[in-house]
């Protein structure tokens, strides 16, 4: 967790991470979380002579991943824009200025690297073309630069949106034909395709996470604030099943995947192992903040209108709408569950956080940062 000098929170893996000793530090006063420090037991280092380049390192997922890579003994180099807030990055990290649409800057960034973890991308945009310029074209540039530089391994952190929704009675599987429903999802899928087509002999792997929460996340923050005020919003009946993953677990899944000895070309989901719904999510937040809230139900039929209004307000304020029409298209699908069994079997990944403890830790982090 970024603001704690800890290896991870939760319970250790007994097989894949048996080189750690677990020491209980303390119990948080307002939650039942046990903070545990994972200390390296053996002297064998995972550090490579050459660094890993990470994009998106100053974002939500990237921040958690950078800290985990450093804790695992990797040398890390981060691609950052001139406007990026690098205060989140540990002192050991080498920051290199560049942009996914500037090929020469990418050539400099990957020079001498062993691996690339590509997390950077556009999640919400004012114009549709922005999704494709960054998520597809930017990825193509980075793949080409990495291949030409002799990078050994390339991991793309994509999204479940690239695969598309599932059905209520069956989790989406890695080998199901993709069926994205938004431009974001289609741009991420095209980013996956340019990696598969352009990697050549370079080893590659793709991780498709579902909705992500945890330290530094702002997407779930409005829900927490609403519940603190006594209200919990839901779209329709709130029964749509969906997958989740805590950011620390995603960082671990990404790290295990680029380290593990498995063939090139894997495309995997990564989750907390459970299916959730809005009622369960709200209950986890209520438990974390110690307050009960009452439901505010938004009919599904008015979702497009709500998205239009949100986008209009964002445009007036020269901002990007996080909950626009495209996001609401995703939220009105019947289900967003996925099967991450292949990831678990190939890498030994096992989640540290269930939703109850993960949300409690996240809310505690929000409180410590003064976000709520």
C-alpha distance (Angstrom), angle and dihedral (degrees) to the residues before:
residue distance angle dihedral
X1 . . .
X2 3.80 . .
X3 3.79 99.9 .
X4 3.80 94.2 41.8
X5 3.77 121.4 64.6
X6 3.78 89.7 -131.0
X7 3.77 132.0 131.4
X8 3.80 93.2 -139.5
X9 3.78 144.4 -40.5
X10 3.79 123.6 -109.7
X11 3.78 134.9 20.2
X12 3.83 123.4 -17.8
X13 3.77 125.9 -120.3
X14 3.79 108.3 -109.0
X15 3.79 96.8 -151.6
X16 3.78 111.1 30.2
X17 3.79 95.9 31.8
X18 3.79 101.0 35.1
X19 3.80 90.1 127.4
X20 3.79 89.1 79.3
X21 3.78 130.1 88.1
X22 3.74 115.7 -149.8
X23 3.79 120.0 -136.1
X24 3.77 120.5 -179.4
X25 3.79 109.0 -136.0
X26 3.78 102.9 -178.2
X27 3.79 147.7 -50.8
X28 3.80 118.3 -97.8
X29 3.78 108.8 -118.0
X30 3.82 96.2 -130.2
X31 3.79 100.4 37.2
X32 3.77 140.5 41.2
X33 3.78 92.8 -120.0
X34 3.75 117.6 131.1
X35 3.78 110.8 -147.5
X36 3.78 108.2 -144.2
X37 3.76 131.0 -173.2
X38 3.80 117.1 -144.3
X39 3.80 107.4 -148.8
X40 3.79 121.0 -166.2
X41 3.78 107.8 -109.4
X42 3.77 101.3 -173.5
X43 3.76 129.4 51.4
X44 3.79 96.6 -130.4
X45 3.80 107.9 112.5
X46 3.78 126.0 -147.9
X47 3.79 89.2 -152.0
X48 3.79 115.3 125.8
X49 3.79 122.2 -148.6
X50 3.79 86.5 -118.4
X51 3.80 126.3 53.0
X52 3.78 132.7 -115.5
X53 3.79 115.6 -117.8
X54 3.79 112.4 -139.4
X55 3.79 125.1 -167.9
X56 3.79 121.3 -157.4
X57 3.79 90.3 29.3
X58 3.80 94.5 148.0
X59 3.81 93.4 50.5
X60 3.78 129.3 88.2
X61 3.82 100.0 -88.7
X62 3.79 93.7 31.4
X63 3.80 93.9 54.3
X64 3.79 91.6 55.8
X65 3.81 91.2 44.8
X66 3.81 94.5 49.6
X67 3.79 91.6 53.6
X68 3.79 92.7 47.5
X69 3.80 93.1 49.0
X70 3.80 90.9 50.5
X71 3.80 90.8 48.4
X72 3.81 88.7 51.2
X73 3.79 90.9 56.2
X74 3.79 100.2 -103.6
X75 3.78 124.5 141.8
X76 3.79 107.3 -124.8
X77 3.77 132.4 -158.1
X78 3.82 118.8 -174.6
X79 3.78 128.8 -153.7
X80 3.81 106.3 -137.7
X81 3.77 135.3 175.4
X82 3.81 120.1 -126.3
X83 3.83 88.1 -107.7
X84 3.81 95.3 49.3
X85 3.81 119.7 120.6
X86 3.80 101.0 -124.6
X87 3.82 93.7 178.4
X88 3.81 88.8 99.0
X89 3.79 92.4 60.7
X90 3.82 119.7 95.2
X91 3.77 115.6 -114.8
X92 3.81 91.5 -110.6
X93 3.79 92.1 64.1
X94 3.79 119.5 100.2
X95 3.81 109.5 -139.3
X96 3.81 116.4 -152.3
X97 3.80 119.9 -172.3
X98 3.77 117.1 -129.7
X99 3.78 146.7 108.8
X100 3.79 134.8 -120.9
X101 3.80 90.3 -121.0
X102 3.82 93.1 51.4
X103 3.80 105.9 78.7
X104 3.80 96.5 -172.1
X105 3.79 91.0 55.1
X106 3.82 89.1 51.6
X107 3.79 91.3 51.7
X108 3.79 89.1 55.5
X109 3.79 92.0 45.3
X110 3.82 96.8 53.0
X111 3.79 95.5 41.4
X112 3.79 108.4 124.7
X113 3.82 95.5 2.5
X114 3.80 124.7 140.3
X115 3.79 95.6 -158.5
X116 3.78 144.1 7.4
X117 3.80 126.6 -142.8
X118 3.78 107.8 -167.9
X119 3.81 111.3 -159.5
X120 3.80 101.1 140.1
X121 3.79 117.6 105.6
X122 3.78 147.3 116.6
X123 3.81 116.9 -76.8
X124 3.80 98.0 171.4
X125 3.79 127.4 17.8
X126 3.78 140.8 -179.8
X127 3.80 92.0 -135.4
X128 3.79 129.0 35.2
X129 3.81 93.4 -129.3
X130 3.81 90.1 62.9
X131 3.81 90.5 68.6
X132 3.79 92.7 55.9
X133 3.79 97.0 40.0
X134 3.80 92.3 57.9
X135 3.81 106.3 24.4
X136 3.81 95.9 42.7
X137 3.81 109.1 18.7
X138 3.80 94.5 35.3
X139 3.79 90.0 50.8
X140 3.79 91.0 49.1
X141 3.80 90.1 53.4
X142 3.79 92.5 49.9
X143 3.81 93.1 46.9
X144 3.81 90.9 51.6
X145 3.80 92.9 47.2
X146 3.81 92.0 47.9
X147 3.81 94.0 47.6
X148 3.79 93.0 48.6
X149 3.82 90.8 48.1
X150 3.80 92.5 54.2
X151 3.80 96.1 -112.6
X152 3.81 108.9 175.8
X153 3.82 101.8 -151.3
X154 3.79 134.2 25.8
X155 3.80 122.7 -171.6
X156 3.79 120.6 -172.6
X157 3.80 118.5 -159.1
X158 3.79 99.8 -151.2
X159 3.81 127.0 161.7
X160 3.78 142.2 -103.6
X161 3.81 83.7 -117.7
X162 3.83 87.2 74.0
X163 3.79 89.5 60.7
X164 3.80 96.0 41.5
X165 3.80 133.3 -136.9
X166 3.77 126.4 -39.2
X167 3.80 130.7 -140.4
X168 3.83 123.1 -97.5
X169 3.80 92.5 -110.4
X170 3.83 100.3 42.1
X171 3.78 134.1 45.7
X172 3.79 116.4 -130.4
X173 3.80 111.0 -105.7
X174 3.77 130.5 -146.3
X175 3.80 93.2 -111.9
X176 3.80 96.5 48.4
X177 3.82 113.2 114.5
X178 3.82 107.3 -98.1
X179 3.81 117.7 -109.8
X180 3.83 110.0 176.8
X181 3.82 116.0 -173.6
X182 3.82 101.9 -160.7
X183 3.79 138.1 48.7
X184 3.79 88.5 -111.3
X185 3.80 90.7 56.6
X186 3.80 93.3 43.4
X187 3.81 91.6 49.5
X188 3.81 90.8 50.6
X189 3.80 90.4 49.3
X190 3.80 90.4 51.1
X191 3.79 87.8 49.9
X192 3.79 88.5 55.8
X193 3.79 90.6 49.3
X194 3.81 94.7 52.1
X195 3.81 88.4 52.1
X196 3.80 93.2 50.7
X197 3.81 92.1 45.1
X198 3.81 97.9 41.0
X199 3.81 104.7 38.4
X200 3.80 95.5 86.5
X201 3.80 108.2 179.7
X202 3.80 92.7 -13.6
X203 3.82 113.7 114.3
X204 3.81 112.8 -116.7
X205 3.77 140.6 -178.8
X206 3.81 134.7 -178.9
X207 3.81 127.2 -148.4
X208 3.80 118.0 -163.7
X209 3.81 109.7 -163.0
X210 3.81 122.5 -170.9
X211 3.81 121.8 -141.3
X212 3.81 109.6 -25.9
X213 3.80 129.4 -152.0
X214 3.80 135.8 172.3
X215 3.82 140.5 90.4
X216 3.83 114.0 -2.8
X217 3.82 92.5 16.0
X218 3.80 116.7 136.0
X219 3.81 99.3 175.4
X220 3.82 94.8 77.9
X221 3.80 93.8 35.3
X222 3.85 95.1 88.9
X223 3.82 90.1 55.1
X224 3.80 90.5 52.9
X225 3.81 91.0 49.1
X226 3.81 92.2 48.1
X227 3.79 91.7 52.1
X228 3.80 91.5 48.0
X229 3.82 86.3 56.2
X230 3.81 89.8 52.0
X231 3.81 101.7 -100.4
X232 3.79 133.2 102.4
X233 3.82 116.5 -167.9
X234 3.77 124.0 -150.1
X235 3.79 133.9 -179.6
X236 3.79 110.4 -129.4
X237 3.80 114.9 -34.5
X238 3.82 92.6 -24.0
X239 3.79 92.6 -128.8
X240 3.80 97.6 118.7
X241 3.83 106.6 126.0
X242 3.79 115.9 -131.8
X243 3.80 140.8 169.1
X244 3.80 126.9 -118.7
X245 3.78 138.8 -173.8
X246 3.79 132.5 -167.4
X247 3.82 113.7 -122.3
X248 3.81 92.7 -121.3
X249 3.80 89.9 54.4
X250 3.80 90.9 48.5
X251 3.82 89.5 51.1
X252 3.79 89.0 52.4
X253 3.82 92.6 46.9
X254 3.80 90.9 50.9
X255 3.80 92.8 47.8
X256 3.80 93.8 46.8
X257 3.80 90.6 48.5
X258 3.80 96.2 53.5
X259 3.82 91.0 43.6
X260 3.81 99.2 44.3
X261 3.79 124.2 97.7
X262 3.80 102.5 -118.1
X263 3.81 134.2 126.6
X264 3.78 122.2 -83.2
X265 3.78 119.1 -99.1
X266 3.81 102.5 48.7
X267 3.81 118.2 153.7
X268 3.80 112.0 -168.1
X269 3.77 141.2 170.6
X270 3.82 119.6 -134.7
X271 3.83 121.3 -155.9
X272 3.80 143.1 148.6
X273 3.79 88.5 -99.1
X274 3.81 97.4 -107.9
X275 3.79 139.6 89.4
X276 3.80 116.3 -125.3
X277 3.80 140.2 -173.6
X278 3.79 136.1 -159.0
X279 3.80 93.3 -93.3
X280 3.80 91.9 54.9
X281 3.81 92.4 45.0
X282 3.80 92.2 50.5
X283 3.80 90.9 47.5
X284 3.81 90.3 53.9
X285 3.80 90.9 52.0
X286 3.82 91.6 46.1
X287 3.80 90.2 52.6
X288 3.81 91.0 47.9
X289 3.82 95.4 50.3
X290 3.81 94.5 36.5
X291 3.78 94.4 -126.3
X292 3.82 136.7 109.6
X293 3.80 119.0 -135.4
X294 3.79 134.7 -168.2
X295 3.77 125.3 -122.5
X296 3.78 125.3 -100.1
X297 3.82 107.0 -165.9
X298 3.80 119.4 -154.7
X299 3.84 112.8 -162.8
X300 3.79 112.7 -121.7
X301 3.80 91.2 -131.5
X302 3.80 92.6 66.0
X303 3.82 94.1 48.3
X304 3.85 94.3 99.6
X305 3.80 91.1 52.0
X306 3.80 91.1 48.9
X307 3.79 89.7 50.7
X308 3.79 90.8 51.4
X309 3.79 92.0 51.3
X310 3.80 92.5 48.2
X311 3.80 91.1 50.2
X312 3.81 91.4 48.5
X313 3.79 92.3 51.9
X314 3.81 90.8 46.8
X315 3.81 90.9 50.4
X316 3.80 91.6 50.9
X317 3.80 89.3 54.0
X318 3.83 93.0 42.6
X319 3.79 89.6 -116.8
X320 3.81 136.3 127.6
X321 3.81 117.4 -107.5
X322 3.80 111.6 -125.5
X323 3.81 91.5 -169.3
X324 3.78 103.0 40.2
X325 3.78 131.1 142.3
X326 3.80 94.8 -75.6
X327 3.80 93.2 52.8
X328 3.79 89.8 48.4
X329 3.81 89.2 53.1
X330 3.80 87.0 60.9
X331 3.80 92.8 45.7
X332 3.80 92.1 54.4
X333 3.81 95.1 54.7
X334 3.85 116.0 108.8
X335 3.82 96.4 -112.9
X336 3.82 145.1 -9.4
X337 3.80 105.3 -162.0
X338 3.80 126.5 134.6
X339 3.79 140.6 -173.4
X340 3.82 116.2 -120.4
X341 3.82 96.4 177.3
X342 3.85 93.6 117.7
X343 3.83 90.9 56.3
X344 3.79 91.6 49.6
X345 3.79 94.0 47.7
X346 3.82 95.0 46.9
X347 3.82 99.6 42.7
X348 3.82 107.3 19.9
X349 3.81 90.4 -118.3
X350 3.80 115.7 169.0
X351 3.77 124.4 171.5
X352 3.80 120.2 -109.9
X353 3.81 94.1 -162.0
X354 3.75 132.7 58.6
X355 3.80 115.4 -167.4
X356 3.80 96.7 -96.8
X357 3.79 96.1 52.9
X358 3.80 94.0 35.0
X359 3.79 93.3 54.1
X360 3.81 91.7 44.7
X361 3.80 89.9 53.9
X362 3.82 91.2 45.9
X363 3.82 93.3 50.5
X364 3.80 89.9 47.4
X365 3.80 88.3 52.8
X366 3.82 91.2 49.4
X367 3.80 89.2 52.3
X368 3.79 93.5 48.8
X369 3.81 90.5 50.7
X370 3.80 93.0 47.1
X371 3.80 92.7 -117.7
X372 3.81 91.3 129.4
